[in-house]
Amino acid sequence: MHFTITALHICPIDQGKHTLAQTVTLPEFIVDMLYAVDANGHTVNDNPIFCFHISAGFRD
């Protein structure tokens, strides 16, 4: 299985390239398609801390 992951961020985190690492266990079968994940973090006063927009494409 081949996969491509792209992560973009905006909000108060400094612009530029950042390296993130996350290890996950993937199921044996994954449907070939593009998946999108949005993750947003805010303070208790609702001020943005981070905003990540991640896309992952899987193919055989």
Steps between C-alpha positions, in 0.01 A plus 500: 500500500626848412380814670556874480433740786481877467453728800426871486461729796383852565413698813758633751763229434790659310469453125749269335578133487469294815563131551245297691526132579220265597509122497172322444393144430305483177239235428591226254254634242464870417281624215712676235398865524596838643417554868485844665537589868458845656630559853452829681618600846374798701571652842225513763431854369446359149824647361649276228819311587532279191310397191619199301349383175636158415434290192613141456475304177526119498548274199622149423 
